[in-house]
Each structure stands twice: as structure tokens, then as C-alpha cells.
């Protein structure tokens, strides 16, 4: 199963899609499974498909050896003339985000490994933060090192921070947080805690993030399918 680790140095692509109905989400998942199961691209490492929970949509978490390998895929006729047109028919929005992993943290009980697999029961959140270029590094620090207190939050399993490198259908600098939780209930209890009830380290960190004038959005997911090279 795929792992998230800073030392792997993979190019991590997060392809995020939104749909307007659960039926279109199911159709999109079917199309994504077909692509993943047929993948034999040079430099492709793994693909893991996620189904939206809070809102209809999907996410594909893809690891590549390099940006050059990915660009070969994007420039191919199949991607341009079949894959993208099919996705555009089904979705209401598409974002193809290229990233590098810059921070990863797990609950001490997980032994430092972050696994992404349909064989696990993780409740997963993917948050995208858009920020001014000059503030990207500070935002990443606050989202990563600034949240070491998360290990004490009930239900927390892991979180990984990605620095956005470039994107299709997204303008400007960005960062992504991929986090795993025990359950929907534990994640929502953390997310919806009133500001005045948050521990001081969290309040201080949240206020510093808010001061960067970011724009953000998120969705929650369950992993439903994965495949890696050689499988």
C-alpha cells in the first residue's frame, strides 16, 4: 500500500474533483478505477482513489517519480482527448495539484508510518489553502511544525503537509493538508471546537494562520481503491 514519507521525494499529485450529485460521484469513481487499473505510465508509482463524504466528489492521490514523467502523461493524446473531456462531463470543478511532501506527523501509537489504503478505516480530510507567494513558507510551517499539539487530540491519526509546486485550474501559491482520523465524529469534534475552548497553542497557531489572509476549502473522504506499480 502507498505510504506518505518526506524521505521518498515523490512528486505527489492530488487530483480533486467535485460533482453535483452522488450518482455523478459514483460514475466518476468508476472512470477513475478504470484509469488506475490500467496505469502503466513511465515514472508512475501509485494511485489511490478517495470517495467524497461531506460533499460529492473524489480525490486521486498519485505518486510520481518526477515532474517530467507527469508532464509526459499530461501531454499525451489519451489524457487530452479522452480523460479530461470525460471528467469535465461528470464534474463541476477540477483541480490538478502538483506537490512535494514537506512535513509528516503521526500519533505516537502508529509508529511513524502513514499508510493510505482502502484496507484501513481512516476518515480522511483534504484541505487546500491558497495564499500569497510571500506567505507560503510561513503557512506551511504553521500547518506542520505549528501543529505538534495534534498528537493529544482524541481521534487524531496523522497529518501531512504538501507545498504546492504548480497546478492546472488553480492560480497562485497553495498548500495542502492531508489528515487521517479515527472517525467522522472525532474529526468534527476537532474541527468544530469553538475558538475560545481551544488549547492556547492551537488558538495562537490558528490566529497566525488567519493573519495570512488565506482562502481555504476542504472535503472529507474514504479511500476506496488503490494500485501501485508492479501490481
Beta strands, then each sheet from edge to edge (+ up, - down):
strand 1: 2-3
strand 2: 11-18
strand 3: 44-52
strand 4: 57-64
strand 5: 93-106
strand 6: 115-116
strand 7: 123-131
strand 8: 156-168
strand 9: 173-181
strand 10: 215-228
sheet 1: 1+ 6-
sheet 2: 2+ 4- 3+ 10- 7+ 9- 8+ 5- 2+
end
